[in-house]
Every structure is written in C-alpha cells, then in structure tokens.
C-alpha cells in the first residue's frame, strides 16, 4: 500500500465514524490536493497524504490538548508508516503556529519543523478552499464561515482573523503557480 492509500485508510479509521462531517471535509481537502499535482511534482503524494490527515487530531481517541494540529502530529509521528514530511505538514497546517500562540502551545508545536513553503502554501490553499462538508469555496468565505462558527472572540476566531492575510497570500501564490504551469484553477 502506498503513502496516500495508507493515509486515506488511517484518516478514515480515525474520523469517518466519530466525525463524519470532519471526514467529508478531509476528503474534500485531499481532492483539492490531487488537483494541484501539476505544480507539486514528486511532492504530490506527500501533500495528498497530509491533506487527508490534516484534521486527524480532532479524533476523540487521540485529542488530548484540544489543539488538533499538535494532537494529530503527535499521533502521526508514532505511526511507523507515516512520512515525517506529512507529520510536519499536519503540525503546521493553515497557520497553526498562530493558534498555538493563542493557546500557549507554541513551544510544543515548535518541536515539529516547518515543511517547505511551497507545500505549506498548498495545504493552506486546499484547507481554506474546502467547506466543512467537503465542497469548494474561496478563502474569504471559508474564513468568514470559521469566524461565524466559532465566534470572533474565541481562540479560533481570534487566530483565524490574525491568520487571514497569510491565508490569502498563500492561496494567491498557489493560484499563480497553477496559472504559470498552465493548470488554471484547481477543481
């Protein structure tokens, strides 16, 4: 079984039954990642695996800190079959360091190195252009949905508002790379 197949199976085992909506979102994020293959080259499988696993830390069986990027990365690091690059992408997905600061967990998250900026941008793009149900959206609408769901004065609401400029910039960089590669807009 290859990297992506293992990642899909692991993510499904952790999310599908207890959190079906989170599982649908993860599948949508992975679909977006697959659409970025024209600009990812040999990193395509790493990104797709990270995309389907990015929210595994929400699984009730492993959620210990309440901060899903950290819980997910810690869990994935313990799995023999998970590539360390996937672990790093999960740890730092969608500007997680800013949320870690809000939660007082910056030092814990900093134990995971950052992955290459192009892959970090790609995972931000995939996550922030996918609705909670796995459909397509644009970053502005996704950010508004997150703030509305959690509230502007919550940890998540504050973090996502702080992260908004970087999320928009990352999405723009990915769109520019796709356009330059002749891939147009990912579907």
N, C-alpha and C positions, 0 to 999 in steps of 0.2 A: 504494500500500500504506500502511495506517495505522500508527500508533505501535505498537499491540500486535502486529499482524501482522509488522512488521519485527523486533520484539523476539523473538517466538517463532522466527522464521527464524534470526536471529543466534544465539540461545541453542542451538537445535538444531544448528546448524553447528559450534558450539564444544564441545558436551557430549555429544550423542547417541552418537556412535561411540566416543570415547575413554573416556567416563564414563557409561555407560547408567543406572546407579543414581542418579547426581547429576542426570541429565536427568529421570528419573522424579520425583525429589524436586522439582525446579524446576517441572515440570508441575503437581504437586500444590499447590505454593505459589501458583502462578498461579490454579488453580481456587479456592483459598480466597480469593484477592484478588477474583475475579469475584463471589463470594458476598457481598462487602462493598459492592457497588455502592450499596445503599440509603443508606449513610452517607457515601459518597465524592463524590457529585455529579460535577462536571466533572473531578475528580481520579481518577476510576475507571480511565481508560486509563493514566495515569501509574503508578498503583500496580500494575496488572496487568503492565505492561511491566517495571517494577522487580522484580516477583515472579519472573517467568520468567528474568530476567537476574541475579538476586541472587548466584548462585554461579558465574557465568561465569569468575571469576578462578581457579577450580580447573582450567580447561582447560590441559593441558600445553603448548599452543602459546603461552600468554601468562603462565604462572605464573613470575614472576621473583623475588619477595620471599618467596614461601611464605605470604603473608598474602592470602587470596583477596579480601577486600573492597577492599583497595588495588590489587591487580593488576587486578581486574575494573573498578574505577572508572577507572584509568589507561587501560585498553584502550578502554572505552566512550567516554571523553572524546575519543579520537582518531577515533571513528566520526562521520561527518557527520550521520547520520540519527538519532542518539540524543539525546533531550531532556536538557538539563543537570539537570533535576529527577530524572530516572531515574538519572543518574550519581551524584548526591548520595545518593539512597536506597541504591543499591548500596554506596557507600563506607561508609555508616554503618549498614548493616542489622544488626539483632539485637545492639545494644550493642557494635559493633565497636571503638569507641574504648577500651573496657576491654581488649580483646585487643591492640589496638595498643600500649597501655601495657606489657603483659606482654612484647611483642616488641621494645620500644624503637623503635616506629614511630609514636608519637603525632604528632610534628611533620609527618611525611609525610601521615598521614591527615587532619590538621587543615587541609591545603590544600584540602580539599573542605568546603564549607559544609554545615551541617545543614539538612535539609528541615523543613517544618512538622511540629510534634509529632504532629498527628493522623495524618499519613502515616507517620511513623516508627513510631508505635504500631501502625498497621495492618500494616506489613510485619513487625514483630516478631511480631504475632499470627499472621500467615499462615505464617511460617517455623517458629514454635515450636508450631504445631498440625498440622504435617505431618511424617510419618515419613520416614526416609531413602528409602523406597520409594514415597513419594507418597500414602500413606494418611493418615487422620485420627488425631489423638492429642490429648492435653491437655498443656499446658505442663509440668506436673510430670513426666509420663512422658517427654516429649521431653528435658528437662534430665537426667533420670536416664540415659537412653539415651546422650546425648553424653558424660557423665562416664564411664559404663561403657566406651564405645567407645574413648575417648582415654586414660582413666586420670585419677584425681583430682589427681595431682601433675604433670601435663603442662601446657604453656602453655594449651591449650584447656580442659583440666579446671579449672585454677585460674580462668581468665577466666569460664567459664560459671557457676561457683559464685558468683563475685562479681556476675555479671550477673543471677542468678536473681531477686532482689527486684524489679528493674526490669522484667524479662520478665513476671513475674506481674502487676505493676501495669499494664503496657501491655495485656496480654491482658484484664484486668478492665475497663480503660477502653473497649476496643473492644467487649466484650460489653455493657457498659452503654449505649454509643451505639447498638448494634444493637437492644437491647431498647427503648430510648426511641423509635427510629424505627419500631418495630413489626415489625422484621425478624427477631426471635427470634435463635436461634443460627445462625451461618453453617454451611452444609453443604458 
